[in-house]
Amino acid sequence: MNRSVLIICSLVLVRCGPSYSPDTYASNAVQQAAKVEQGTIVGVRQVQVSASGTVGAVTGGAAGGIAGSQVGVGPVSAFSALGGSLIGGLAGSAAERAAGDTTAYEYIVRKPNGDLVSVTQKDPTALALGQKVLVIAGAQARIVPDYTVPAQEPTKEPVKAPVPPPEADL
């Protein structure tokens, strides 16, 4: 029973890993306004993202403690629960790191005012240097290719009324 509880908890943790994709929104980010600025990618590098392991440690520790408490009676049960918590915490932390550690890209974007901003996210392939992008700021910042339509410049010349065609002489 001890192993099955740890295995189930580890499998649950694999599904709990964060998403670092610019195309995935957390449910609490939907229908929330976010500031958007245009920019150009001026730097990109591949980086490693390491999961914290805290959720896995807590979940694994709880599962291990419950499983360990089923062994023995009295002090033996207490020490078994303590040992199960320790082993479960280590296993849960390792499972979360295995599921959550990933490779991503750090982008440096120059905004039109010259300011630089850095955003790290997971993309299948890196966005290109010089690419026009949108920086979407919020609880989870993201960079996406600029898909906006440029605004039309207002015409400076006054609009002239159409000239009617000359009347035909009969």
C-alpha positions as CSV (number, residue, x, y, z in Angstrom):
1,M,0.0,0.0,0.0
2,N,2.8,2.4,0.8
3,R,4.3,2.3,-2.7
4,S,0.9,2.6,-4.4
5,V,0.1,5.8,-2.5
6,L,3.5,7.3,-3.4
7,I,3.1,6.3,-7.1
8,I,-0.3,7.8,-7.3
9,C,0.8,11.0,-5.7
10,S,3.8,11.2,-8.0
11,L,1.6,10.8,-11.1
12,V,-0.7,13.5,-9.8
13,L,2.3,15.8,-9.4
14,V,3.4,15.3,-13.0
15,R,0.1,16.8,-14.1
16,C,0.5,19.8,-11.7
17,G,3.5,21.2,-13.4
18,P,3.3,24.8,-14.6
19,S,3.0,25.8,-18.2
20,Y,5.5,28.3,-19.5
21,S,3.9,28.7,-22.9
22,P,2.7,32.1,-24.2
23,D,-0.4,30.3,-25.6
24,T,-1.6,28.9,-22.2
25,Y,-3.5,31.1,-19.8
26,A,-4.4,30.3,-16.2
27,S,-8.1,30.3,-15.6
28,N,-7.8,33.3,-13.3
29,A,-6.1,35.3,-16.1
30,V,-9.0,35.0,-18.5
31,Q,-11.1,38.1,-18.9
32,Q,-8.5,40.2,-17.1
33,A,-7.1,43.4,-18.8
34,A,-3.4,43.4,-19.4
35,K,-1.1,46.1,-20.6
36,V,0.3,45.5,-24.1
37,E,3.3,47.2,-25.6
38,Q,4.9,46.7,-29.0
39,G,8.6,46.0,-29.3
40,T,11.4,44.3,-31.2
41,I,13.4,41.3,-30.1
42,V,17.1,42.4,-29.6
43,G,18.3,39.4,-27.6
44,V,17.5,35.7,-27.1
45,R,19.1,32.9,-25.3
46,Q,18.1,29.4,-24.2
47,V,17.8,28.9,-20.4
48,Q,16.9,26.2,-17.9
49,V,13.8,26.6,-15.8
50,S,13.8,24.6,-12.5
51,A,10.6,23.7,-10.6
52,S,10.6,24.7,-7.0
53,G,9.6,21.2,-5.7
54,T,7.6,22.6,-2.7
55,V,4.2,21.3,-3.8
56,G,5.7,17.9,-4.5
57,A,7.4,17.8,-1.1
58,V,4.3,18.7,0.8
59,T,2.1,16.3,-1.1
60,G,4.6,13.5,-1.0
61,G,5.2,14.1,2.7
62,A,1.5,13.9,3.5
63,A,1.0,10.8,1.5
64,G,4.2,9.2,3.0
65,G,3.0,10.1,6.5
66,I,-0.4,8.5,6.0
67,A,1.1,5.4,4.5
68,G,3.8,5.1,7.2
69,S,1.2,5.5,10.0
70,Q,-0.4,2.3,8.8
71,V,2.7,0.3,9.9
72,G,2.9,-0.9,13.5
73,V,1.2,0.4,16.7
74,G,2.1,3.2,19.1
75,P,5.6,4.5,18.9
76,V,6.4,2.2,15.9
77,S,3.4,3.8,14.0
78,A,4.7,7.3,14.9
79,F,8.2,6.6,13.7
80,S,6.9,4.9,10.6
81,A,4.7,8.0,9.8
82,L,7.8,10.2,10.3
83,G,9.9,8.1,8.1
84,G,7.1,7.9,5.5
85,S,6.7,11.7,5.5
86,L,10.5,12.2,5.0
87,I,10.7,9.6,2.2
88,G,7.5,10.8,0.6
89,G,8.6,14.5,0.7
90,L,11.9,13.6,-1.0
91,A,10.1,11.5,-3.6
92,G,7.4,14.2,-4.2
93,S,10.0,16.9,-4.6
94,A,12.0,14.8,-7.1
95,A,8.8,14.0,-9.0
96,E,7.8,17.6,-9.3
97,R,11.3,18.6,-10.4
98,A,11.3,15.8,-13.0
99,A,8.0,17.0,-14.3
100,G,8.5,20.7,-14.0
101,D,12.1,21.3,-15.0
102,T,12.3,22.4,-18.6
103,T,14.1,24.4,-21.3
104,A,12.8,27.9,-22.2
105,Y,14.0,31.1,-24.0
106,E,14.8,34.4,-22.4
107,Y,13.9,37.3,-24.7
108,I,15.2,40.9,-24.4
109,V,12.7,43.2,-26.1
110,R,13.4,46.9,-27.0
111,K,10.2,49.0,-26.6
112,P,9.6,52.0,-28.9
113,N,10.8,54.4,-26.1
114,G,14.1,52.5,-25.9
115,D,13.4,50.7,-22.6
116,L,14.4,47.0,-22.5
117,V,12.2,44.3,-21.0
118,S,13.1,40.6,-20.3
119,V,10.5,37.8,-20.5
120,T,11.3,34.1,-20.2
121,Q,8.9,31.6,-21.7
122,K,8.7,28.2,-23.3
123,D,8.4,28.2,-27.1
124,P,8.8,25.3,-29.6
125,T,11.5,27.4,-31.4
126,A,13.0,30.7,-30.5
127,L,11.4,33.9,-31.8
128,A,13.9,35.6,-34.3
129,L,16.1,38.6,-33.5
130,G,14.5,41.7,-35.1
131,Q,11.0,40.2,-34.9
132,K,8.2,42.6,-34.1
133,V,6.4,41.4,-31.0
134,L,3.8,42.3,-28.4
135,V,4.8,42.3,-24.7
136,I,1.7,41.4,-22.7
137,A,2.2,42.3,-19.1
138,G,0.3,40.9,-16.2
139,A,0.6,38.3,-13.5
140,Q,2.1,36.1,-16.2
141,A,4.0,38.2,-18.8
142,R,4.3,36.8,-22.3
143,I,5.7,37.7,-25.7
144,V,3.9,36.9,-28.9
145,P,4.5,37.8,-32.6
146,D,2.9,41.2,-33.3
147,Y,-0.4,40.4,-35.0
148,T,-1.9,43.9,-34.8
149,V,-2.8,45.9,-37.9
150,P,-0.9,49.1,-38.1
151,A,-3.0,52.2,-37.7
152,Q,-3.8,54.2,-40.8
153,E,-2.2,57.7,-40.8
154,P,-4.8,60.4,-41.1
155,T,-4.6,62.2,-44.5
156,K,-3.2,65.7,-44.3
157,E,-4.9,67.0,-47.4
158,P,-8.5,68.0,-47.2
159,V,-10.9,65.6,-48.9
160,K,-12.2,67.1,-52.2
161,A,-15.7,66.6,-53.3
162,P,-16.0,64.6,-56.5
163,V,-16.2,66.7,-59.7
164,P,-19.3,66.0,-61.7
165,P,-18.7,64.9,-65.3
166,P,-19.1,67.7,-67.8
167,E,-22.5,67.9,-69.5
168,A,-22.6,66.9,-73.1
169,D,-23.3,69.6,-75.7
170,L,-26.2,68.8,-77.9
